[in-house]
Structures are given as C-alpha cells and as structure tokens.
Amino acid sequence: MPFERSPCPVGVLPSQQGKGIGSALIREALAQLRSSGAAGVVLVGDPGFYKRFGFKNLDALSWGHVPAEYVLALPFKGEAPAGEINPHRAFSQDQPSGEPLEEC
Ligand SMILES: CC(C)(COP(=O)(O)OP(=O)(O)OC[C@H]1O[C@@H](n2cnc3c(N)ncnc32)[C@H](O)[C@@H]1OP(=O)(O)O)[C@@H](O)C(=O)NCCC(=O)NCCS
C-alpha cells in the first residue's frame, strides 16, 4: 500500500484541549493505518504537535508552497517517501472556496 495522507486535520474544542483527546485520536488513527498495511503517513501540520508521534521532516518531501517545516512524514516500513504530496482534493490549495464536495 502507498503512503497515506491522513490523519489530519484533527481538532479538539478549545474547552476540551489539554486532556489527551488529540493525542488519543492521532494514536488510534496511526494504529488503524499501520494495521491496514500502509507504508506510512504524510501530512501537513504543526511540527510541535506531530513530532511527538514520530513524524519528521524529510528533505525530499514537499507540498507546493507549504513551508518545509510543516511537511511531515512517519514511515512505517520500507523506503522513506519522496516527492510532491498529492492531497485529497478537499485539501487542495486550488479548491475554489464555497465549492461543495461529494466526499471528505
Ligand atoms: C492540536 C490539538 C488537536 C491537540 O489536541 P489536545 O486534545 O489538546 O491534545 P492533547 O491533550 O493530547 O495534548 C498533547 C500535547 O500536545 C501539545 N500541543 C497541542 N497543540 C500543540 C501545538 N500546536 N504545538 C505544540 N504542542 C502542542 C499539548 O500542549 C500537549 O502537550 P503535553 O503532552 O506536553 O502536555 C488541539 O490543540 C487543536 O484542536 N488545535 C487546533 C487545530 C490544530 O492545530 N490541529 C493540528 C493541525 S492539523
């Protein structure tokens, strides 16, 4: 299986933050992706949050004009990912605002 583009974005209500909910959601998503046979996960997110789960910056990985520090990967097995991330169109930088999506 290829590298997956999940599990972000993740969000927790401000009133409920700091209780371990965000970490639990990420750990469960990673466990499900790992057991599905994925080679790993790539995402764009806050390194301050995601690096605690093992995500790291890889020089060879990019997503358009997103600053490199926010482009993160967590390989599960095999070779580290390289190249340009092809995001789901829900997260495309070219998505016209207000255009409805059939799936997310
Ligand atoms: C990021 C977010 C999902 C974390 O949810 P949460 O339930 O508060 O997370 P947890 O309670 O599991 O906290 C995990 C740790 O991450 C830290 N943390 C949370 N957001 C962080 C950030 N942006 N940078 C650095 N550390 C962060 C917390 O301080 C906590 O640290 P600790 O374990 O040393 O105390 C939540 O803050 C949120 O919804 N933020 C707005 C949306 C967002 O930034 N999403 C992530 C990018 S897609």
The ligand as a Gaussian input file, in Angstrom:
#p B3LYP/6-31G(d) Opt

LIG

0 1
 C       -3.607000      20.158000      18.245000
 C       -4.862000      19.671000      19.022000
 C       -5.680000      18.733000      18.124000
 C       -4.350000      18.900000      20.259000
 O       -5.483000      18.370000      20.944000
 P       -5.468000      18.163000      22.521000
 O       -6.611000      17.279000      22.896000
 O       -5.360000      19.481000      23.220000
 O       -4.064000      17.404000      22.679000
 P       -3.512000      16.638000      23.953000
 O       -4.327000      16.966000      25.173000
 O       -3.405000      15.210000      23.574000
 O       -2.083000      17.310000      24.119000
 C       -0.963000      16.769000      23.517000
 C        0.225000      17.675000      23.712000
 O        0.387000      18.474000      22.548000
 C        0.630000      19.807000      22.923000
 N        0.191000      20.658000      21.827000
 C       -1.055000      20.836000      21.401000
 N       -1.025000      21.658000      20.328000
 C        0.273000      21.970000      20.112000
 C        0.949000      22.777000      19.175000
 N        0.289000      23.441000      18.205000
 N        2.304000      22.865000      19.243000
 C        2.981000      22.207000      20.216000
 N        2.389000      21.426000      21.134000
 C        1.058000      21.319000      21.075000
 C       -0.100000      19.986000      24.225000
 O        0.435000      21.079000      24.939000
 C        0.191000      18.640000      24.907000
 O        1.493000      18.694000      25.449000
 P        1.905000      17.849000      26.758000
 O        1.559000      16.415000      26.486000
 O        3.376000      18.080000      26.881000
 O        1.097000      18.438000      27.869000
 C       -5.712000      20.867000      19.528000
 O       -4.870000      21.765000      20.244000
 C       -6.399000      21.626000      18.413000
 O       -7.533000      21.293000      18.028000
 N       -5.729000      22.660000      17.875000
 C       -6.291000      23.463000      16.792000
 C       -6.258000      22.698000      15.477000
 C       -4.864000      22.208000      15.145000
 O       -3.867000      22.940000      15.289000
 N       -4.764000      20.933000      14.677000
 C       -3.476000      20.307000      14.376000
 C       -3.021000      20.593000      12.994000
 S       -3.957000      19.694000      11.771000

